Amino acid sequence: MKTETTHTHTQGPWQIHAAYFFGHDSLEIRGTNGDSSPFLCRLTDDTPDYEANARLIAAAPNLLQVARDFLLLAALHDWEGAAIDFAKATLSKVEGNA
């Protein structure tokens, strides 16, 4: 018997903020949720490609919505193929089912 679980995340948009952390320039990713701005993660300049990774992380809520919209459109048009399978597998991974 499979148990249904609800997976949630900090709602977007997520924003990048410059910071200084233990002697390193860093970028903090924060969510915006009403009046609060929850801290999500920090990448420091000693991490390879930290700026590009910060941009990718900050875009995550938008990318999730794009994937969901793509699969909805695919279902409405009965599309099939590798891209659909990849999008389904990716959403499953995001939702903790993979």
Beta strands, then each sheet from edge to edge (+ up, - down):
strand 1: 14-21
strand 2: 24-31
strand 3: 39-44
sheet 1: 1+ 2- 3+
end
